[in-house]
Amino acid sequence: MASSTDNPTDKPTDNPSIDTTPISPTLERQTSLEKHLQTRPEEQDLKNRHILLDTTAAPALQARAAELERQRITDNLKKGLSKRSGKEELVEKNILPDSTAAPGLQAQQRQLQKHMRANSLEKQLQSRPNPEDLVKGGILQKDENPLADS
Protein backbone atom coordinates (compact mmCIF):
# COMPACT_ATOMS: atom_id res chain seq x y z
CA MET A 1 0.00 0.00 0.00
CA ALA A 2 2.88 2.31 -0.72
CA SER A 3 2.07 5.39 -2.63
CA SER A 4 4.34 7.70 -4.54
CA THR A 5 4.02 10.36 -1.79
CA ASP A 6 5.50 8.12 0.95
CA ASN A 7 9.07 8.45 -0.39
CA PRO A 8 10.40 12.02 0.09
CA THR A 9 12.92 11.59 -2.72
CA ASP A 10 10.19 11.23 -5.29
CA LYS A 11 9.06 14.19 -7.31
CA PRO A 12 7.57 17.00 -5.21
CA THR A 13 3.84 17.20 -5.05
CA ASP A 14 1.85 20.20 -5.99
CA ASN A 15 1.27 21.09 -2.30
CA PRO A 16 3.90 23.75 -1.35
CA SER A 17 3.41 23.30 2.44
CA ILE A 18 4.96 19.81 2.45
CA ASP A 19 8.74 19.64 2.91
CA THR A 20 10.15 17.13 0.51
CA THR A 21 13.86 17.46 1.36
CA PRO A 22 15.55 14.21 2.26
CA ILE A 23 16.05 13.46 5.97
CA SER A 24 19.30 11.58 5.45
CA PRO A 25 22.45 13.73 5.74
CA THR A 26 23.76 15.26 2.60
CA LEU A 27 27.26 14.57 1.37
CA GLU A 28 28.44 18.03 2.49
CA ARG A 29 27.12 17.50 6.02
CA GLN A 30 28.67 14.04 6.21
CA THR A 31 32.12 15.25 5.11
CA SER A 32 31.92 18.14 7.56
CA LEU A 33 31.17 15.73 10.40
CA GLU A 34 34.05 13.46 9.38
CA LYS A 35 36.41 16.44 9.23
CA HIS A 36 35.43 17.56 12.73
CA LEU A 37 35.82 14.04 14.09
CA GLN A 38 39.34 13.85 12.67
CA THR A 39 40.37 17.09 14.42
CA ARG A 40 38.74 16.06 17.68
CA PRO A 41 41.13 16.41 20.65
CA GLU A 42 42.40 13.30 22.40
CA GLU A 43 40.94 12.25 25.74
CA GLN A 44 44.22 12.92 27.58
CA ASP A 45 44.40 16.42 26.09
CA LEU A 46 40.90 17.16 27.39
CA LYS A 47 41.92 15.88 30.83
CA ASN A 48 45.05 18.04 30.80
CA ARG A 49 42.93 21.09 29.97
CA HIS A 50 40.49 20.16 32.80
CA ILE A 51 37.57 19.70 30.43
CA LEU A 52 37.17 16.03 31.34
CA LEU A 53 37.60 14.78 34.89
CA ASP A 54 40.73 12.68 35.33
CA THR A 55 39.29 10.18 37.75
CA THR A 56 38.69 6.48 38.05
CA ALA A 57 35.82 6.92 40.51
CA ALA A 58 32.33 5.79 39.66
CA PRO A 59 30.22 8.53 38.07
CA ALA A 60 27.96 8.58 41.12
CA LEU A 61 30.97 9.34 43.34
CA GLN A 62 32.73 11.85 41.06
CA ALA A 63 30.72 14.83 42.31
CA ARG A 64 31.44 13.95 45.94
CA ALA A 65 35.15 13.40 45.18
CA ALA A 66 35.34 16.81 43.46
CA GLU A 67 33.61 18.42 46.46
CA LEU A 68 36.05 16.79 48.89
CA GLU A 69 39.03 17.92 46.79
CA ARG A 70 37.71 21.47 46.75
CA GLN A 71 37.21 21.36 50.54
CA ARG A 72 40.78 20.08 51.00
CA ILE A 73 42.15 22.95 48.90
CA THR A 74 40.05 25.45 50.85
CA ASP A 75 41.34 24.09 54.17
CA ASN A 76 44.96 24.28 52.98
CA LEU A 77 44.44 27.85 51.81
CA LYS A 78 42.91 28.88 55.14
CA LYS A 79 45.80 27.25 57.00
CA GLY A 80 48.34 29.07 54.84
CA LEU A 81 46.58 32.41 55.28
CA SER A 82 46.45 31.99 59.05
CA LYS A 83 50.26 31.57 59.12
CA ARG A 84 50.83 34.69 57.01
CA SER A 85 52.75 37.53 58.63
CA GLY A 86 50.92 40.69 59.60
CA LYS A 87 51.49 44.09 58.00
CA GLU A 88 53.51 45.40 60.96
CA GLU A 89 55.93 42.47 60.79
CA LEU A 90 56.35 42.93 57.03
CA VAL A 91 57.09 46.63 57.53
CA GLU A 92 59.68 45.77 60.20
CA LYS A 93 61.39 43.34 57.80
CA ASN A 94 61.34 46.03 55.05
CA ILE A 95 59.18 43.87 52.82
CA LEU A 96 56.37 46.45 52.77
CA PRO A 97 57.04 50.17 52.73
CA ASP A 98 56.16 52.14 55.84
CA SER A 99 53.89 54.57 54.06
CA THR A 100 50.47 56.01 54.67
CA ALA A 101 50.25 57.38 51.11
CA ALA A 102 47.77 55.98 48.64
CA PRO A 103 49.14 53.03 46.64
CA GLY A 104 49.02 55.08 43.45
CA LEU A 105 51.27 57.72 45.02
CA GLN A 106 53.78 55.42 46.72
CA ALA A 107 56.05 55.18 43.66
CA GLN A 108 56.24 58.98 43.48
CA GLN A 109 56.85 59.13 47.22
CA ARG A 110 59.80 56.71 46.87
CA GLN A 111 61.24 58.82 44.04
CA LEU A 112 60.91 61.96 46.15
CA GLN A 113 62.64 60.29 49.12
CA LYS A 114 65.44 59.10 46.85
CA HIS A 115 66.00 62.63 45.50
CA MET A 116 65.87 64.10 48.99
CA ARG A 117 68.58 61.63 50.17
CA ALA A 118 70.71 62.46 47.13
CA ASN A 119 70.36 66.21 47.84
CA SER A 120 71.21 65.71 51.51
CA LEU A 121 74.28 63.65 50.63
CA GLU A 122 75.41 66.27 48.10
CA LYS A 123 75.00 69.03 50.70
CA GLN A 124 76.99 67.06 53.29
CA LEU A 125 79.76 66.35 50.75
CA GLN A 126 80.01 70.06 49.94
CA SER A 127 80.34 71.03 53.59
CA ARG A 128 82.89 68.39 54.58
CA PRO A 129 86.28 69.61 55.71
CA ASN A 130 89.25 69.55 53.36
CA PRO A 131 92.34 67.44 54.17
CA GLU A 132 94.29 70.44 55.59
CA ASP A 133 91.58 71.09 58.17
CA LEU A 134 91.63 67.41 59.14
CA VAL A 135 95.42 67.53 59.65
CA LYS A 136 95.01 70.65 61.83
CA GLY A 137 92.31 68.87 63.83
CA GLY A 138 94.60 65.88 64.39
CA ILE A 139 92.37 63.49 62.47
CA LEU A 140 94.83 62.88 59.60
CA GLN A 141 98.62 62.62 59.53
CA LYS A 142 100.58 64.99 57.27
CA ASP A 143 101.68 62.19 54.97
CA GLU A 144 98.12 60.80 54.58
CA ASN A 145 96.21 61.89 51.51
CA PRO A 146 92.59 60.63 51.45
CA LEU A 147 92.09 61.87 47.87
CA ALA A 148 94.98 59.82 46.45
CA ASP A 149 94.08 56.59 44.66
CA SER A 150 95.16 53.41 46.44
Backbone as CSV, one residue per row, in Angstrom:
resi,resn,N_x,N_y,N_z,CA_x,CA_y,CA_z,C_x,C_y,C_z
1,MET,0.820,-1.165,0.000,0.000,0.000,0.000,0.869,1.234,0.000
2,ALA,1.976,1.165,-0.625,2.878,2.310,-0.715,2.454,3.173,-1.866
3,SER,2.423,4.455,-1.578,2.068,5.390,-2.630,3.305,6.165,-3.026
4,SER,3.195,6.944,-4.060,4.343,7.699,-4.541,4.667,8.868,-3.613
5,THR,3.775,9.250,-2.711,4.018,10.364,-1.794,4.703,9.911,-0.520
6,ASP,4.844,8.609,-0.264,5.499,8.121,0.948,7.006,8.323,0.888
7,ASN,7.625,8.294,-0.245,9.073,8.445,-0.387,9.386,9.925,-0.633
8,PRO,10.148,10.587,0.259,10.399,12.015,0.091,11.338,12.312,-1.063
9,THR,12.005,11.324,-1.613,12.919,11.593,-2.716,12.205,11.577,-4.053
10,ASP,10.966,11.202,-4.048,10.189,11.233,-5.288,9.937,12.672,-5.693
11,LYS,9.355,12.855,-6.806,9.057,14.189,-7.309,8.160,14.928,-6.320
12,PRO,8.416,16.246,-6.132,7.574,17.000,-5.209,6.140,17.056,-5.696
13,THR,5.266,17.116,-4.731,3.842,17.202,-5.045,3.495,18.643,-5.315
14,ASP,2.308,18.859,-5.681,1.847,20.202,-5.990,1.586,21.003,-4.729
15,ASN,1.548,20.381,-3.548,1.269,21.085,-2.301,2.569,21.740,-1.799
16,PRO,2.659,23.083,-1.751,3.899,23.752,-1.352,4.159,23.702,0.159
17,SER,3.219,23.316,0.997,3.413,23.298,2.441,4.095,22.030,2.928
18,ILE,4.312,21.063,2.061,4.958,19.812,2.455,6.434,19.903,2.104
19,ASP,7.293,19.627,3.113,8.741,19.639,2.909,9.158,18.305,2.309
20,THR,9.777,18.362,1.186,10.148,17.126,0.510,11.657,16.897,0.520
21,THR,12.406,17.653,1.312,13.858,17.462,1.361,14.171,16.154,2.063
22,PRO,15.226,15.497,1.645,15.552,14.208,2.262,16.012,14.396,3.707
23,ILE,15.679,13.425,4.552,16.052,13.456,5.965,17.492,12.984,6.146
24,SER,17.945,12.096,5.309,19.301,11.577,5.448,20.303,12.706,5.191
25,PRO,21.487,12.649,5.879,22.451,13.730,5.744,22.998,13.836,4.324
26,THR,23.214,15.046,3.931,23.764,15.261,2.599,25.248,14.968,2.633
27,LEU,25.837,14.880,1.471,27.262,14.572,1.373,28.100,15.662,2.043
28,GLU,27.700,16.909,1.872,28.436,18.032,2.493,28.407,17.937,4.008
29,ARG,27.260,17.628,4.563,27.123,17.499,6.021,27.948,16.318,6.523
30,GLN,27.933,15.234,5.798,28.668,14.044,6.208,30.168,14.299,6.182
31,THR,30.682,14.964,5.170,32.117,15.246,5.110,32.512,16.249,6.183
32,SER,31.636,17.166,6.495,31.916,18.135,7.559,32.033,17.428,8.908
33,LEU,31.136,16.493,9.151,31.175,15.734,10.397,32.449,14.899,10.480
34,GLU,32.820,14.263,9.398,34.050,13.461,9.382,35.273,14.343,9.636
35,LYS,35.289,15.525,9.044,36.406,16.445,9.228,36.533,16.864,10.692
36,HIS,35.408,17.167,11.316,35.427,17.563,12.728,35.836,16.401,13.640
37,LEU,35.424,15.208,13.294,35.815,14.044,14.091,37.311,13.764,13.976
38,GLN,37.909,14.069,12.842,39.342,13.853,12.665,40.162,14.856,13.482
39,THR,39.647,16.062,13.664,40.374,17.093,14.424,39.954,17.114,15.893
40,ARG,39.203,16.145,16.286,38.737,16.057,17.676,39.926,15.832,18.614
41,PRO,40.003,16.588,19.736,41.133,16.406,20.654,41.095,15.045,21.340
42,GLU,42.278,14.580,21.708,42.397,13.304,22.400,41.841,13.412,23.818
43,GLU,41.495,12.280,24.386,40.938,12.250,25.740,41.929,12.801,26.762
44,GLN,43.214,12.446,26.632,44.223,12.924,27.584,44.401,14.435,27.483
45,ASP,44.306,14.978,26.269,44.403,16.424,26.090,43.250,17.125,26.804
46,LEU,42.055,16.580,26.705,40.899,17.161,27.392,41.053,17.077,28.909
47,LYS,41.668,16.002,29.385,41.919,15.876,30.829,42.972,16.880,31.272
48,ASN,44.005,17.071,30.460,45.048,18.039,30.798,44.509,19.463,30.837
49,ARG,43.527,19.759,30.005,42.928,21.093,29.973,41.752,21.218,30.941
50,HIS,41.539,20.196,31.771,40.489,20.159,32.801,39.083,20.288,32.216
51,ILE,38.904,19.744,31.024,37.566,19.697,30.433,36.887,18.399,30.851
52,LEU,37.647,17.301,30.819,37.166,16.027,31.339,37.793,15.776,32.700
53,LEU,37.057,15.128,33.576,37.603,14.778,34.885,38.579,13.630,34.726
54,ASP,39.721,13.737,35.367,40.727,12.680,35.327,40.563,11.843,36.589
55,THR,39.598,10.963,36.555,39.286,10.181,37.745,38.893,8.772,37.345
56,THR,39.110,7.861,38.272,38.687,6.483,38.053,37.486,6.138,38.927
57,ALA,36.968,7.146,39.630,35.819,6.919,40.514,34.556,6.692,39.689
58,ALA,33.617,6.031,40.310,32.329,5.794,39.657,31.644,7.135,39.422
59,PRO,30.880,7.259,38.358,30.215,8.534,38.066,29.364,9.052,39.227
60,ALA,28.789,8.151,39.994,27.959,8.580,41.124,28.813,9.203,42.222
61,LEU,30.083,8.826,42.292,30.973,9.339,43.343,31.837,10.509,42.880
62,GLN,31.867,10.800,41.584,32.733,11.851,41.062,32.396,13.217,41.634
63,ALA,31.118,13.528,41.776,30.718,14.833,42.312,31.177,14.969,43.759
64,ARG,31.021,13.921,44.534,31.444,13.947,45.939,32.967,14.048,46.053
65,ALA,33.683,13.340,45.180,35.145,13.402,45.184,35.621,14.806,44.824
66,ALA,34.980,15.439,43.847,35.343,16.812,43.463,35.063,17.774,44.609
67,GLU,33.951,17.565,45.314,33.608,18.422,46.456,34.625,18.262,47.584
68,LEU,35.041,17.033,47.844,36.049,16.789,48.887,37.399,17.404,48.514
69,GLU,37.772,17.318,47.252,39.034,17.919,46.794,38.997,19.438,46.959
70,ARG,37.872,20.020,46.605,37.714,21.475,46.750,37.778,21.877,48.228
71,GLN,37.177,21.092,49.101,37.210,21.365,50.539,38.634,21.250,51.078
72,ARG,39.391,20.252,50.580,40.784,20.082,51.003,41.622,21.298,50.593
73,ILE,41.418,21.770,49.378,42.149,22.946,48.897,41.779,24.171,49.721
74,THR,40.502,24.323,50.032,40.048,25.452,50.850,40.681,25.411,52.236
75,ASP,40.724,24.230,52.842,41.339,24.095,54.166,42.822,24.435,54.133
76,ASN,43.537,23.968,53.106,44.962,24.281,52.982,45.182,25.781,52.807
77,LEU,44.325,26.411,52.031,44.439,27.847,51.812,44.187,28.617,53.107
78,LYS,43.184,28.213,53.857,42.909,28.880,55.135,44.072,28.707,56.102
79,LYS,44.667,27.505,56.125,45.803,27.251,57.002,46.991,28.126,56.604
80,GLY,47.240,28.236,55.319,48.337,29.074,54.843,48.113,30.541,55.142
81,LEU,46.886,31.002,54.995,46.577,32.406,55.282,46.676,32.720,56.770
82,SER,46.361,31.741,57.609,46.450,31.989,59.052,47.903,32.117,59.496
83,LYS,48.840,31.486,58.774,50.255,31.568,59.124,50.929,32.804,58.524
84,ARG,50.232,33.548,57.695,50.826,34.690,57.006,51.161,35.794,57.983
85,SER,52.294,36.455,57.758,52.745,37.532,58.629,51.815,38.739,58.509
86,GLY,51.734,39.483,59.590,50.924,40.694,59.596,51.642,41.853,58.931
87,LYS,50.924,42.929,58.688,51.492,44.091,58.002,52.638,44.690,58.808
88,GLU,52.476,44.789,60.128,53.507,45.404,60.962,54.824,44.628,60.860
89,GLU,54.728,43.303,60.883,55.929,42.471,60.787,56.599,42.636,59.425
90,LEU,55.797,42.745,58.370,56.354,42.926,57.032,57.017,44.297,56.883
91,VAL,56.473,45.300,57.550,57.085,46.629,57.528,58.408,46.593,58.281
92,GLU,58.448,45.888,59.418,59.684,45.772,60.203,60.784,45.064,59.410
93,LYS,60.412,44.078,58.597,61.390,43.342,57.800,61.707,44.047,56.478
94,ASN,61.163,45.239,56.275,61.338,46.032,55.052,60.842,45.312,53.803
95,ILE,59.809,44.519,53.965,59.176,43.872,52.825,58.108,44.804,52.265
96,LEU,57.355,45.433,53.162,56.370,46.446,52.774,56.913,47.821,53.153
97,PRO,56.598,48.830,52.360,57.040,50.174,52.727,56.212,50.721,53.888
98,ASP,56.862,51.505,54.719,56.162,52.138,55.838,55.601,53.458,55.336
99,SER,54.464,53.384,54.691,53.888,54.565,54.057,52.393,54.615,54.315
100,THR,51.913,55.816,54.521,50.466,56.012,54.670,49.888,56.629,53.409
101,ALA,50.719,56.797,52.367,50.247,57.376,51.108,49.410,56.343,50.353
102,ALA,48.588,56.850,49.478,47.766,55.978,48.644,48.682,55.130,47.759
103,PRO,48.291,53.898,47.453,49.144,53.030,46.642,49.551,53.645,45.301
104,GLY,48.691,54.439,44.716,49.016,55.082,43.451,50.094,56.142,43.585
105,LEU,50.281,56.661,44.789,51.269,57.721,45.025,52.562,57.199,45.632
106,GLN,52.614,55.943,46.017,53.784,55.417,46.716,55.035,55.420,45.836
107,ALA,54.889,55.163,44.557,56.054,55.183,43.659,56.633,56.594,43.596
108,GLN,55.768,57.583,43.509,56.238,58.976,43.480,56.853,59.355,44.820
109,GLN,56.302,58.844,45.898,56.847,59.126,47.221,58.263,58.544,47.342
110,ARG,58.467,57.319,46.831,59.802,56.709,46.869,60.793,57.519,46.039
111,GLN,60.368,57.990,44.870,61.236,58.819,44.035,61.612,60.108,44.761
112,LEU,60.646,60.721,45.415,60.909,61.956,46.147,61.891,61.703,47.285
113,GLN,61.713,60.619,48.029,62.636,60.292,49.125,64.038,60.034,48.590
114,LYS,64.139,59.379,47.452,65.444,59.102,46.849,66.138,60.408,46.478
115,HIS,65.411,61.337,45.878,66.002,62.629,45.499,66.379,63.453,46.726
116,MET,65.556,63.360,47.760,65.871,64.101,48.990,67.156,63.550,49.621
117,ARG,67.342,62.221,49.649,68.579,61.629,50.175,69.781,62.042,49.337
118,ALA,69.613,62.058,48.014,70.709,62.460,47.133,71.081,63.921,47.385
119,ASN,70.089,64.787,47.560,70.361,66.206,47.837,71.047,66.374,49.183
120,SER,70.599,65.621,50.178,71.206,65.705,51.506,72.661,65.240,51.460
121,LEU,72.915,64.159,50.761,74.283,63.652,50.632,75.164,64.664,49.909
122,GLU,74.651,65.262,48.847,75.406,66.269,48.104,75.740,67.465,48.996
123,LYS,74.780,67.884,49.786,74.998,69.026,50.698,76.062,68.688,51.740
124,GLN,76.006,67.476,52.289,76.991,67.057,53.286,78.379,66.933,52.668
125,LEU,78.465,66.452,51.421,79.760,66.348,50.753,80.359,67.728,50.481
126,GLN,79.522,68.708,50.201,80.014,70.055,49.938,80.514,70.725,51.209
127,SER,79.938,70.366,52.346,80.343,71.027,53.592,81.375,70.228,54.383
128,ARG,81.906,69.166,53.828,82.890,68.385,54.582,84.233,69.127,54.594
129,PRO,84.997,68.892,55.608,86.277,69.612,55.713,87.296,69.087,54.703
130,ASN,88.203,69.966,54.295,89.245,69.552,53.362,90.365,68.868,54.143
131,PRO,91.296,68.190,53.464,92.343,67.439,54.167,93.218,68.312,55.079
132,GLU,93.464,69.571,54.737,94.288,70.436,55.586,93.622,70.679,56.936
133,ASP,92.315,70.884,56.914,91.584,71.094,58.167,91.620,69.841,59.030
134,LEU,91.579,68.667,58.397,91.631,67.411,59.145,93.016,67.189,59.758
135,VAL,94.066,67.631,59.087,95.416,67.533,59.652,95.527,68.468,60.842
136,LYS,94.978,69.693,60.724,95.007,70.647,61.834,94.210,70.129,63.023
137,GLY,93.133,69.408,62.763,92.312,68.869,63.831,92.883,67.597,64.429
138,GLY,93.962,67.076,63.874,94.600,65.878,64.394,93.910,64.597,63.952
139,ILE,93.076,64.682,62.952,92.365,63.488,62.472,93.225,62.749,61.458
140,LEU,93.947,63.472,60.610,94.826,62.876,59.604,96.281,63.211,59.916
141,GLN,97.181,62.356,59.461,98.618,62.623,59.531,99.002,63.445,58.303
142,LYS,100.152,64.148,58.381,100.579,64.990,57.270,100.848,64.180,56.004
143,ASP,101.345,62.979,56.152,101.680,62.186,54.971,100.478,61.408,54.410
144,GLU,99.335,61.457,55.072,98.122,60.800,54.580,97.410,61.717,53.581
145,ASN,96.970,61.131,52.486,96.206,61.890,51.509,94.953,61.056,51.149
146,PRO,93.795,61.425,51.698,92.586,60.630,51.453,92.084,60.719,50.005
147,LEU,92.562,61.717,49.252,92.092,61.872,47.871,92.943,61.091,46.891
148,ALA,94.109,60.588,47.324,94.980,59.820,46.445,94.394,58.436,46.211
149,ASP,94.571,57.933,44.976,94.080,56.589,44.655,94.980,55.556,45.319
150,SER,94.405,54.462,45.760,95.163,53.406,46.438,95.895,52.546,45.475
